Amino acid sequence: MDSSKNTEESAKNTAQSAKDTAQSAKETAQSAAKDTSESVKQTAQSAKETAQSAAKDTSESVKQTAQSAKETAQSAAKDTSESVKQTAQSAKETAQSAAKDTTESVKQTAQSTKDNVESAAKNTVESAKNAVDNLVGDIIPSQSPLEPVSEAHTLKSRLEWGEPALTILDVRDRNTYNQGHVLGAMPFPVDTLVDRAQSSLDKSRDIYIYGDSDEQSSQAVQSLKSAGFEHVSQLKGGLAAWKEIGGPTEGVAESQTQAGAGEYNVVERLKDHAETQE
């Protein structure tokens, strides 16, 4: 009986011990679970903070990288713009210089062409003049120095050959001149002869003078020579001698006189002149 009681007592003690052990295990488990949960929380919090710090650092790095890229792009754009400006300015200056050089070259070419043309024209004119002078020299007889007294046919010959630089002066009064005078003669009445001649005629020009008489013509010639005129000749016989050789005339009275057969015929006038010379 005592043995059974002891066994029961031992079973109770074992059960109590198991209960205590279970309680202790439970408490240990709860404590471990609590510690584990706290650790997990701390670990999670640490991970969160680490992630936030990493995200913050990454964001700052991205911002800095973006700012650096922006500044680099702006600097590159500025450098490119400056380079483009310099290139454009250089191109502009090159174009202006080329245009200036081209303009100067064109001016020089134009001037050279002008000089060449003028020189060629001058040479051509000079050559033509020499050719004409040679031709005229072969056809038109040379004019001897102006004599103090000239025959009518001498003056007529010069006019027919078209010799320039001569003047015919009629020293009669104006009314007489208007009635009839040598074709082309200018009215220079004796009383105004010197004044008018000095104001309108070159003193080296060949001048033929006729008047009412050879005496009046001679006096007029001397008046002009005294005034400094170098080549002055008296037309011997005056208007009458001129008309006798068929010299052309004009004026009121002369217009009423019918012209001779050869008056306006060059061939006939040359024949008459040749016969006169013989």
C-alpha positions as CSV (number, residue, x, y, z in Angstrom):
1,M,0.0,0.0,0.0
2,D,2.8,2.3,0.9
3,S,4.4,1.4,-2.4
4,S,1.3,2.3,-4.3
5,K,1.1,5.6,-2.5
6,N,4.7,6.3,-3.2
7,T,4.1,5.6,-6.8
8,E,1.2,7.9,-7.0
9,E,3.1,10.6,-5.2
10,S,6.0,10.1,-7.7
11,A,3.5,10.4,-10.5
12,K,2.2,13.6,-9.1
13,N,5.6,15.0,-8.8
14,T,6.4,14.0,-12.3
15,A,3.2,15.6,-13.6
16,Q,4.0,18.7,-11.7
17,S,7.5,18.7,-12.9
18,A,6.2,18.3,-16.5
19,K,3.7,21.1,-15.9
20,D,6.4,23.3,-14.6
21,T,8.6,22.4,-17.5
22,A,5.8,23.1,-20.0
23,Q,5.1,26.4,-18.3
24,S,8.8,27.2,-18.4
25,A,9.0,26.2,-22.1
26,K,5.9,28.3,-22.8
27,E,7.4,31.3,-21.1
28,T,10.7,30.7,-22.8
29,A,8.9,30.4,-26.1
30,Q,6.9,33.6,-25.5
31,S,10.0,35.4,-24.5
32,A,11.9,34.1,-27.5
33,A,9.0,35.1,-29.8
34,K,8.8,38.5,-28.2
35,D,12.6,38.9,-28.6
36,T,12.4,37.7,-32.2
37,S,9.5,40.0,-33.0
38,E,11.4,43.0,-31.5
39,S,14.5,42.0,-33.4
40,V,12.5,41.7,-36.6
41,K,11.0,45.1,-36.0
42,Q,14.4,46.6,-35.4
43,T,15.8,44.8,-38.4
44,A,12.9,46.1,-40.5
45,Q,13.3,49.6,-39.1
46,S,17.0,49.5,-39.9
47,A,16.3,48.2,-43.4
48,K,13.8,50.9,-43.9
49,E,16.1,53.6,-42.7
50,T,18.9,52.1,-44.8
51,A,16.6,52.1,-47.9
52,Q,15.5,55.6,-47.3
53,S,19.1,56.8,-46.8
54,A,20.1,54.9,-49.9
55,A,17.1,56.4,-51.8
56,K,18.0,59.9,-50.6
57,D,21.6,59.5,-51.5
58,T,20.6,58.1,-54.9
59,S,18.2,61.0,-55.5
60,E,20.9,63.5,-54.5
61,S,23.4,61.8,-56.8
62,V,20.8,61.8,-59.6
63,K,20.2,65.5,-59.0
64,Q,23.9,66.3,-59.0
65,T,24.4,64.2,-62.1
66,A,21.4,65.9,-63.8
67,Q,22.8,69.4,-62.8
68,S,26.2,68.4,-64.0
69,A,24.8,67.2,-67.3
70,K,22.7,70.4,-67.7
71,E,25.8,72.6,-67.0
72,T,27.8,70.5,-69.5
73,A,25.1,70.8,-72.1
74,Q,24.8,74.6,-71.6
75,S,28.6,75.0,-71.8
76,A,28.7,72.9,-74.9
77,A,25.8,74.9,-76.4
78,K,27.5,78.2,-75.5
79,D,30.8,77.0,-77.0
80,T,29.1,75.7,-80.1
81,S,27.2,79.0,-80.5
82,E,30.4,81.0,-80.1
83,S,32.1,78.8,-82.6
84,V,29.2,79.2,-85.0
85,K,29.4,83.0,-84.6
86,Q,33.1,83.0,-85.2
87,T,32.8,80.8,-88.2
88,A,30.0,83.0,-89.6
89,Q,32.0,86.1,-88.9
90,S,35.1,84.5,-90.6
91,A,32.9,83.5,-93.6
92,K,31.4,87.0,-93.8
93,E,34.9,88.6,-93.7
94,T,36.2,86.1,-96.3
95,A,33.2,86.9,-98.6
96,Q,33.6,90.6,-98.2
97,S,37.3,90.4,-98.9
98,A,36.6,88.2,-102.0
99,A,34.0,90.6,-103.1
100,K,36.3,93.6,-102.6
101,D,39.1,91.8,-104.5
102,T,36.7,90.8,-107.3
103,T,35.4,94.4,-107.5
104,E,38.9,95.8,-107.6
105,S,39.9,93.2,-110.2
106,V,36.8,94.2,-112.3
107,K,37.7,97.9,-112.0
108,Q,41.3,97.2,-113.0
109,T,40.1,95.1,-116.0
110,A,37.6,97.7,-117.0
111,Q,40.2,100.5,-116.7
112,S,42.7,98.4,-118.7
113,T,40.1,97.7,-121.3
114,K,39.1,101.3,-121.5
115,D,42.8,102.3,-121.8
116,N,43.3,99.7,-124.5
117,V,40.2,100.8,-126.4
118,E,41.1,104.5,-126.1
119,S,44.7,103.7,-127.3
120,A,43.4,101.6,-130.2
121,A,40.8,104.3,-131.1
122,K,43.5,107.0,-130.9
123,N,45.9,104.9,-133.1
124,T,43.0,104.2,-135.5
125,V,42.1,107.9,-135.7
126,E,45.7,108.9,-136.1
127,S,46.2,106.3,-138.8
128,A,43.1,107.4,-140.6
129,K,44.2,111.0,-140.3
130,N,47.6,110.2,-141.7
131,A,45.9,108.2,-144.5
132,V,43.6,111.1,-145.3
133,D,46.5,113.6,-145.2
134,N,48.5,111.4,-147.5
135,L,45.5,111.0,-149.8
136,V,44.6,114.7,-149.7
137,G,48.2,115.6,-150.3
138,D,48.2,113.5,-153.4
139,I,44.9,115.1,-154.7
140,I,44.8,118.6,-153.4
141,P,47.7,120.9,-154.4
142,S,49.6,122.3,-151.5
143,Q,48.7,125.9,-150.6
144,S,51.4,128.4,-151.0
145,P,51.8,131.2,-148.4
146,L,49.0,133.8,-148.6
147,E,50.0,136.6,-151.0
148,P,49.2,140.3,-150.1
149,V,47.0,140.4,-153.3
150,S,45.2,137.3,-154.5
151,E,43.4,136.5,-157.8
152,A,39.8,135.5,-157.7
153,H,40.5,132.1,-159.2
154,T,43.0,131.3,-156.4
155,L,40.3,131.8,-153.7
156,K,37.8,129.9,-155.8
157,S,40.3,127.0,-156.1
158,R,40.7,126.8,-152.4
159,L,36.9,126.8,-151.8
160,E,36.4,124.1,-154.5
161,W,38.9,121.8,-152.9
162,G,37.2,122.4,-149.5
163,E,40.2,123.9,-147.8
164,P,39.4,124.9,-144.2
165,A,40.6,127.8,-142.0
166,L,39.9,130.7,-144.3
167,T,37.5,133.6,-144.0
168,I,36.1,136.1,-146.6
169,L,35.3,139.6,-145.4
170,D,33.1,142.1,-147.4
171,V,34.0,145.6,-146.1
172,R,31.4,147.5,-148.1
173,D,28.4,149.0,-146.4
174,R,25.6,146.6,-145.3
175,N,23.0,147.7,-147.9
176,T,25.5,147.0,-150.7
177,Y,26.4,143.7,-149.1
178,N,22.7,142.7,-148.9
179,Q,22.3,143.3,-152.6
180,G,24.9,140.8,-153.5
181,H,28.2,139.3,-152.2
182,V,30.6,136.4,-152.5
183,L,28.9,133.2,-151.2
184,G,29.9,132.7,-147.6
185,A,31.5,136.2,-147.2
186,M,30.9,138.0,-143.9
187,P,29.8,141.7,-143.6
188,F,32.5,143.6,-141.8
189,P,32.0,147.3,-142.9
190,V,35.3,149.4,-142.8
191,D,34.3,151.6,-139.9
192,T,33.8,148.5,-137.6
193,L,36.3,146.2,-139.3
194,V,39.1,146.1,-136.7
195,D,36.9,145.9,-133.6
196,R,34.8,143.1,-135.0
197,A,37.8,141.1,-136.3
198,Q,39.6,141.3,-133.0
199,S,36.6,140.0,-131.1
200,S,35.7,137.2,-133.4
201,L,38.6,136.1,-135.6
202,D,41.9,134.3,-134.8
203,K,44.9,136.4,-135.8
204,S,46.6,133.4,-137.5
205,R,43.6,132.7,-139.8
206,D,43.7,133.2,-143.6
207,I,41.6,136.2,-144.4
208,Y,40.5,137.5,-147.8
209,I,39.1,141.0,-148.1
210,Y,37.2,142.8,-150.9
211,G,35.4,146.1,-151.0
212,D,34.0,148.7,-153.4
213,S,37.4,149.2,-155.0
214,D,40.9,147.7,-154.8
215,E,42.0,150.9,-152.9
216,Q,39.3,150.3,-150.2
217,S,40.3,146.6,-150.0
218,S,44.0,147.5,-149.7
219,Q,43.4,149.9,-146.9
220,A,41.3,147.3,-145.0
221,V,44.1,144.8,-145.4
222,Q,46.6,147.2,-143.9
223,S,44.2,148.0,-141.0
224,L,44.0,144.3,-140.0
225,K,47.8,143.8,-140.4
226,S,48.4,146.8,-138.2
227,A,46.1,145.2,-135.6
228,G,48.2,142.0,-135.5
229,F,46.5,139.8,-138.1
230,E,49.2,137.7,-139.8
231,H,47.6,136.3,-143.0
232,V,45.5,138.9,-144.8
233,S,45.1,139.2,-148.6
234,Q,43.2,141.6,-150.9
235,L,40.9,139.9,-153.3
236,K,41.9,141.7,-156.5
237,G,39.0,143.0,-158.6
238,G,36.5,142.4,-155.8
239,L,33.0,141.0,-156.4
240,A,33.2,141.8,-160.2
241,A,36.3,139.7,-160.7
242,W,34.7,136.9,-158.6
243,K,31.6,136.9,-160.8
244,E,33.7,136.9,-164.0
245,I,35.1,133.5,-163.2
246,G,31.7,132.1,-162.2
247,G,32.3,132.3,-158.4
248,P,29.0,131.6,-156.5
249,T,27.2,134.6,-155.0
250,E,24.2,135.4,-152.9
251,G,22.0,138.4,-152.1
252,V,18.8,140.2,-153.2
253,A,20.0,141.2,-156.6
254,E,22.0,138.0,-157.2
255,S,18.9,135.8,-156.5
256,Q,17.2,137.5,-159.4
257,T,20.0,136.6,-161.8
258,Q,19.8,133.2,-163.6
259,A,22.8,131.0,-162.9
260,G,25.0,129.9,-165.7
261,A,25.0,126.4,-167.2
262,G,27.9,125.3,-165.1
263,E,27.2,127.2,-161.9
264,Y,26.1,124.2,-159.9
265,N,27.9,121.6,-161.9
266,V,31.1,120.5,-160.2
267,V,32.6,119.1,-163.4
268,E,31.9,122.2,-165.4
269,R,33.4,124.4,-162.6
270,L,36.6,122.3,-162.5
271,K,36.9,122.6,-166.3
272,D,36.5,126.3,-166.1
273,H,39.1,126.5,-163.3
274,A,41.5,124.4,-165.4
275,E,41.0,126.7,-168.4
276,T,41.6,129.7,-166.1
277,Q,44.8,128.2,-164.8
278,E,46.1,127.6,-168.4
